[in-house]
Amino acid sequence: MVKKIVFKISPDGDIDLEVLGAVGTECEDFTAPFEAALGKVTVREHKDTFYAEKTEGVSQEQENG
């Protein structure tokens, strides 16, 4: 799945980043360069997909053991 970052900039200059298409810690790895360039992260909220296991490339047979 393609990963995307959606930037939302409020009138007072606050910037929100939302990652689409990432599983687990991929989202933090994906946004790290942007966070470093933009400054201190004040709030971090994880979606359910952060806690999901990445199963891409694993066949159904391997998952069932």
Backbone atoms as SQL, in Angstrom:
CREATE TABLE atoms (id INTEGER PRIMARY KEY, chain TEXT, resi INTEGER, resn TEXT, atom TEXT, x REAL, y REAL, z REAL);
INSERT INTO atoms VALUES
  (1, 'A', 1, 'MET', 'N', 0.836, -1.175, 0.000),
  (2, 'A', 1, 'MET', 'CA', 0.000, 0.000, 0.000),
  (3, 'A', 1, 'MET', 'C', 0.888, 1.248, 0.000),
  (4, 'A', 2, 'VAL', 'N', 0.472, 2.260, -0.713),
  (5, 'A', 2, 'VAL', 'CA', 1.215, 3.510, -0.797),
  (6, 'A', 2, 'VAL', 'C', 1.026, 4.309, 0.486),
  (7, 'A', 3, 'LYS', 'N', 2.121, 4.823, 1.005),
  (8, 'A', 3, 'LYS', 'CA', 2.052, 5.660, 2.203),
  (9, 'A', 3, 'LYS', 'C', 1.930, 7.114, 1.780),
  (10, 'A', 4, 'LYS', 'N', 1.093, 7.874, 2.503),
  (11, 'A', 4, 'LYS', 'CA', 0.894, 9.291, 2.229),
  (12, 'A', 4, 'LYS', 'C', 0.891, 10.051, 3.543),
  (13, 'A', 5, 'ILE', 'N', 1.311, 11.303, 3.483),
  (14, 'A', 5, 'ILE', 'CA', 1.213, 12.194, 4.626),
  (15, 'A', 5, 'ILE', 'C', 0.279, 13.334, 4.243),
  (16, 'A', 6, 'VAL', 'N', -0.693, 13.591, 5.097),
  (17, 'A', 6, 'VAL', 'CA', -1.599, 14.716, 4.914),
  (18, 'A', 6, 'VAL', 'C', -1.179, 15.781, 5.925),
  (19, 'A', 7, 'PHE', 'N', -0.849, 16.965, 5.425),
  (20, 'A', 7, 'PHE', 'CA', -0.472, 18.091, 6.277),
  (21, 'A', 7, 'PHE', 'C', -1.685, 19.001, 6.442),
  (22, 'A', 8, 'LYS', 'N', -1.967, 19.370, 7.686),
  (23, 'A', 8, 'LYS', 'CA', -3.030, 20.337, 7.977),
  (24, 'A', 8, 'LYS', 'C', -2.385, 21.472, 8.769),
  (25, 'A', 9, 'ILE', 'N', -2.450, 22.673, 8.215),
  (26, 'A', 9, 'ILE', 'CA', -1.826, 23.829, 8.859),
  (27, 'A', 9, 'ILE', 'C', -2.936, 24.781, 9.283),
  (28, 'A', 10, 'SER', 'N', -2.995, 25.041, 10.587),
  (29, 'A', 10, 'SER', 'CA', -4.032, 25.923, 11.113),
  (30, 'A', 10, 'SER', 'C', -3.637, 27.381, 10.910),
  (31, 'A', 11, 'PRO', 'N', -4.598, 28.294, 11.017),
  (32, 'A', 11, 'PRO', 'CA', -4.290, 29.720, 10.855),
  (33, 'A', 11, 'PRO', 'C', -3.240, 30.238, 11.844),
  (34, 'A', 12, 'ASP', 'N', -3.143, 29.604, 13.019),
  (35, 'A', 12, 'ASP', 'CA', -2.146, 30.061, 13.998),
  (36, 'A', 12, 'ASP', 'C', -0.787, 29.380, 13.824),
  (37, 'A', 13, 'GLY', 'N', -0.644, 28.557, 12.773),
  (38, 'A', 13, 'GLY', 'CA', 0.649, 27.963, 12.444),
  (39, 'A', 13, 'GLY', 'C', 0.889, 26.559, 12.962),
  (40, 'A', 14, 'ASP', 'N', -0.063, 25.996, 13.702),
  (41, 'A', 14, 'ASP', 'CA', 0.089, 24.612, 14.150),
  (42, 'A', 14, 'ASP', 'C', -0.011, 23.680, 12.952),
  (43, 'A', 15, 'ILE', 'N', 0.816, 22.655, 12.942),
  (44, 'A', 15, 'ILE', 'CA', 0.845, 21.712, 11.821),
  (45, 'A', 15, 'ILE', 'C', 0.495, 20.322, 12.326),
  (46, 'A', 16, 'ASP', 'N', -0.494, 19.706, 11.697),
  (47, 'A', 16, 'ASP', 'CA', -0.869, 18.320, 11.989),
  (48, 'A', 16, 'ASP', 'C', -0.440, 17.461, 10.814),
  (49, 'A', 17, 'LEU', 'N', 0.150, 16.312, 11.129),
  (50, 'A', 17, 'LEU', 'CA', 0.505, 15.334, 10.113),
  (51, 'A', 17, 'LEU', 'C', -0.348, 14.101, 10.334),
  (52, 'A', 18, 'GLU', 'N', -0.920, 13.582, 9.268),
  (53, 'A', 18, 'GLU', 'CA', -1.664, 12.324, 9.331),
  (54, 'A', 18, 'GLU', 'C', -1.069, 11.385, 8.299),
  (55, 'A', 19, 'VAL', 'N', -0.724, 10.192, 8.745),
  (56, 'A', 19, 'VAL', 'CA', -0.132, 9.208, 7.842),
  (57, 'A', 19, 'VAL', 'C', -1.204, 8.222, 7.411),
  (58, 'A', 20, 'LEU', 'N', -1.269, 7.981, 6.114),
  (59, 'A', 20, 'LEU', 'CA', -2.202, 7.013, 5.547),
  (60, 'A', 20, 'LEU', 'C', -1.399, 5.886, 4.908),
  (61, 'A', 21, 'GLY', 'N', -1.820, 4.657, 5.122),
  (62, 'A', 21, 'GLY', 'CA', -1.191, 3.518, 4.465),
  (63, 'A', 21, 'GLY', 'C', -0.003, 2.925, 5.195),
  (64, 'A', 22, 'ALA', 'N', 0.208, 3.299, 6.445),
  (65, 'A', 22, 'ALA', 'CA', 1.330, 2.752, 7.211),
  (66, 'A', 22, 'ALA', 'C', 0.814, 1.825, 8.299),
  (67, 'A', 23, 'VAL', 'N', 1.623, 0.823, 8.638),
  (68, 'A', 23, 'VAL', 'CA', 1.274, -0.133, 9.682),
  (69, 'A', 23, 'VAL', 'C', 2.399, -0.151, 10.708),
  (70, 'A', 24, 'GLY', 'N', 2.038, -0.220, 11.968),
  (71, 'A', 24, 'GLY', 'CA', 3.045, -0.284, 13.031),
  (72, 'A', 24, 'GLY', 'C', 3.850, 1.006, 13.103),
  (73, 'A', 25, 'THR', 'N', 5.131, 0.861, 13.369),
  (74, 'A', 25, 'THR', 'CA', 5.987, 2.029, 13.541),
  (75, 'A', 25, 'THR', 'C', 6.422, 2.669, 12.227),
  (76, 'A', 26, 'GLU', 'N', 5.944, 2.140, 11.095),
  (77, 'A', 26, 'GLU', 'CA', 6.261, 2.746, 9.798),
  (78, 'A', 26, 'GLU', 'C', 5.887, 4.224, 9.779),
  (79, 'A', 27, 'CYS', 'N', 4.787, 4.574, 10.442),
  (80, 'A', 27, 'CYS', 'CA', 4.327, 5.962, 10.409),
  (81, 'A', 27, 'CYS', 'C', 5.353, 6.893, 11.045),
  (82, 'A', 28, 'GLU', 'N', 5.928, 6.491, 12.165),
  (83, 'A', 28, 'GLU', 'CA', 6.933, 7.330, 12.828),
  (84, 'A', 28, 'GLU', 'C', 8.211, 7.416, 12.008),
  (85, 'A', 29, 'ASP', 'N', 8.599, 6.319, 11.391),
  (86, 'A', 29, 'ASP', 'CA', 9.786, 6.336, 10.526),
  (87, 'A', 29, 'ASP', 'C', 9.549, 7.238, 9.315),
  (88, 'A', 30, 'PHE', 'N', 8.336, 7.196, 8.787),
  (89, 'A', 30, 'PHE', 'CA', 7.976, 7.951, 7.593),
  (90, 'A', 30, 'PHE', 'C', 7.926, 9.461, 7.860),
  (91, 'A', 31, 'THR', 'N', 7.472, 9.861, 9.046),
  (92, 'A', 31, 'THR', 'CA', 7.332, 11.282, 9.362),
  (93, 'A', 31, 'THR', 'C', 8.571, 11.882, 10.021),
  (94, 'A', 32, 'ALA', 'N', 9.518, 11.073, 10.434),
  (95, 'A', 32, 'ALA', 'CA', 10.691, 11.565, 11.162),
  (96, 'A', 32, 'ALA', 'C', 11.407, 12.733, 10.474),
  (97, 'A', 33, 'PRO', 'N', 11.692, 12.676, 9.181),
  (98, 'A', 33, 'PRO', 'CA', 12.379, 13.818, 8.551),
  (99, 'A', 33, 'PRO', 'C', 11.555, 15.110, 8.602),
  (100, 'A', 34, 'PHE', 'N', 10.238, 14.984, 8.454),
  (101, 'A', 34, 'PHE', 'CA', 9.372, 16.160, 8.503),
  (102, 'A', 34, 'PHE', 'C', 9.320, 16.731, 9.919),
  (103, 'A', 35, 'GLU', 'N', 9.221, 15.843, 10.916),
  (104, 'A', 35, 'GLU', 'CA', 9.194, 16.289, 12.300),
  (105, 'A', 35, 'GLU', 'C', 10.498, 16.996, 12.667),
  (106, 'A', 36, 'ALA', 'N', 11.622, 16.483, 12.204),
  (107, 'A', 36, 'ALA', 'CA', 12.913, 17.099, 12.481),
  (108, 'A', 36, 'ALA', 'C', 12.997, 18.496, 11.860),
  (109, 'A', 37, 'ALA', 'N', 12.449, 18.648, 10.672),
  (110, 'A', 37, 'ALA', 'CA', 12.501, 19.933, 9.981),
  (111, 'A', 37, 'ALA', 'C', 11.506, 20.942, 10.561),
  (112, 'A', 38, 'LEU', 'N', 10.353, 20.445, 11.038),
  (113, 'A', 38, 'LEU', 'CA', 9.296, 21.346, 11.505),
  (114, 'A', 38, 'LEU', 'C', 9.436, 21.742, 12.966),
  (115, 'A', 39, 'GLY', 'N', 10.130, 20.950, 13.755),
  (116, 'A', 39, 'GLY', 'CA', 10.313, 21.300, 15.161),
  (117, 'A', 39, 'GLY', 'C', 9.703, 20.288, 16.103),
  (118, 'A', 40, 'LYS', 'N', 9.550, 20.698, 17.339),
  (119, 'A', 40, 'LYS', 'CA', 9.115, 19.822, 18.429),
  (120, 'A', 40, 'LYS', 'C', 7.700, 19.270, 18.208),
  (121, 'A', 41, 'VAL', 'N', 7.547, 17.975, 18.450),
  (122, 'A', 41, 'VAL', 'CA', 6.237, 17.326, 18.402),
  (123, 'A', 41, 'VAL', 'C', 5.579, 17.542, 19.759),
  (124, 'A', 42, 'THR', 'N', 4.401, 18.162, 19.759),
  (125, 'A', 42, 'THR', 'CA', 3.716, 18.440, 21.027),
  (126, 'A', 42, 'THR', 'C', 2.691, 17.383, 21.378),
  (127, 'A', 43, 'VAL', 'N', 2.087, 16.763, 20.378),
  (128, 'A', 43, 'VAL', 'CA', 1.088, 15.715, 20.606),
  (129, 'A', 43, 'VAL', 'C', 1.272, 14.643, 19.544),
  (130, 'A', 44, 'ARG', 'N', 1.225, 13.384, 19.982),
  (131, 'A', 44, 'ARG', 'CA', 1.300, 12.272, 19.036),
  (132, 'A', 44, 'ARG', 'C', 0.144, 11.328, 19.350),
  (133, 'A', 45, 'GLU', 'N', -0.703, 11.096, 18.356),
  (134, 'A', 45, 'GLU', 'CA', -1.823, 10.176, 18.513),
  (135, 'A', 45, 'GLU', 'C', -1.647, 9.039, 17.526),
  (136, 'A', 46, 'HIS', 'N', -1.775, 7.810, 18.007),
  (137, 'A', 46, 'HIS', 'CA', -1.637, 6.645, 17.139),
  (138, 'A', 46, 'HIS', 'C', -3.010, 6.110, 16.766),
  (139, 'A', 47, 'LYS', 'N', -3.129, 5.716, 15.510),
  (140, 'A', 47, 'LYS', 'CA', -4.346, 5.065, 15.028),
  (141, 'A', 47, 'LYS', 'C', -4.269, 3.581, 15.372),
  (142, 'A', 48, 'ASP', 'N', -5.359, 2.869, 15.157),
  (143, 'A', 48, 'ASP', 'CA', -5.389, 1.425, 15.401),
  (144, 'A', 48, 'ASP', 'C', -4.334, 0.697, 14.577),
  (145, 'A', 49, 'THR', 'N', -4.046, 1.210, 13.376),
  (146, 'A', 49, 'THR', 'CA', -3.070, 0.546, 12.514),
  (147, 'A', 49, 'THR', 'C', -1.662, 0.579, 13.099),
  (148, 'A', 50, 'PHE', 'N', -1.398, 1.473, 14.038),
  (149, 'A', 50, 'PHE', 'CA', -0.093, 1.508, 14.697),
  (150, 'A', 50, 'PHE', 'C', 0.126, 0.215, 15.491),
  (151, 'A', 51, 'TYR', 'N', -0.945, -0.299, 16.053),
  (152, 'A', 51, 'TYR', 'CA', -0.860, -1.491, 16.903),
  (153, 'A', 51, 'TYR', 'C', -1.054, -2.792, 16.125),
  (154, 'A', 52, 'ALA', 'N', -1.341, -2.676, 14.826),
  (155, 'A', 52, 'ALA', 'CA', -1.535, -3.855, 13.982),
  (156, 'A', 52, 'ALA', 'C', -0.188, -4.414, 13.562),
  (157, 'A', 53, 'GLU', 'N', -0.158, -5.697, 13.304),
  (158, 'A', 53, 'GLU', 'CA', 1.057, -6.334, 12.816),
  (159, 'A', 53, 'GLU', 'C', 1.087, -6.277, 11.307),
  (160, 'A', 54, 'LYS', 'N', 2.245, -6.030, 10.768),
  (161, 'A', 54, 'LYS', 'CA', 2.397, -5.995, 9.321),
  (162, 'A', 54, 'LYS', 'C', 2.424, -7.418, 8.803),
  (163, 'A', 55, 'THR', 'N', 1.497, -7.756, 7.879),
  (164, 'A', 55, 'THR', 'CA', 1.418, -9.112, 7.343),
  (165, 'A', 55, 'THR', 'C', 1.673, -9.135, 5.851),
  (166, 'A', 56, 'GLU', 'N', 2.084, -8.026, 5.282),
  (167, 'A', 56, 'GLU', 'CA', 2.348, -7.958, 3.840),
  (168, 'A', 56, 'GLU', 'C', 3.424, -8.964, 3.462),
  (169, 'A', 57, 'GLY', 'N', 3.174, -9.729, 2.439),
  (170, 'A', 57, 'GLY', 'CA', 4.155, -10.697, 1.971),
  (171, 'A', 57, 'GLY', 'C', 4.086, -12.040, 2.688),
  (172, 'A', 58, 'VAL', 'N', 3.181, -12.196, 3.636),
  (173, 'A', 58, 'VAL', 'CA', 3.019, -13.460, 4.345),
  (174, 'A', 58, 'VAL', 'C', 1.795, -14.159, 3.787),
  (175, 'A', 59, 'SER', 'N', 1.958, -15.390, 3.352),
  (176, 'A', 59, 'SER', 'CA', 0.835, -16.112, 2.768),
  (177, 'A', 59, 'SER', 'C', -0.117, -16.594, 3.855),
  (178, 'A', 60, 'GLN', 'N', -1.338, -16.892, 3.459),
  (179, 'A', 60, 'GLN', 'CA', -2.349, -17.390, 4.382),
  (180, 'A', 60, 'GLN', 'C', -1.864, -18.689, 5.039),
  (181, 'A', 61, 'GLU', 'N', -1.177, -19.530, 4.277),
  (182, 'A', 61, 'GLU', 'CA', -0.672, -20.796, 4.800),
  (183, 'A', 61, 'GLU', 'C', 0.338, -20.568, 5.916),
  (184, 'A', 62, 'GLN', 'N', 1.233, -19.583, 5.754),
  (185, 'A', 62, 'GLN', 'CA', 2.220, -19.286, 6.773),
  (186, 'A', 62, 'GLN', 'C', 1.557, -18.749, 8.030),
  (187, 'A', 63, 'GLU', 'N', 0.497, -17.936, 7.880),
  (188, 'A', 63, 'GLU', 'CA', -0.187, -17.370, 9.026),
  (189, 'A', 63, 'GLU', 'C', -0.883, -18.455, 9.850),
  (190, 'A', 64, 'ASN', 'N', -1.417, -19.475, 9.175),
  (191, 'A', 64, 'ASN', 'CA', -2.148, -20.528, 9.877),
  (192, 'A', 64, 'ASN', 'C', -1.224, -21.615, 10.428),
  (193, 'A', 65, 'GLY', 'N', 0.041, -21.541, 10.115),
  (194, 'A', 65, 'GLY', 'CA', 1.020, -22.439, 10.677),
  (195, 'A', 65, 'GLY', 'C', 1.046, -23.771, 10.072);
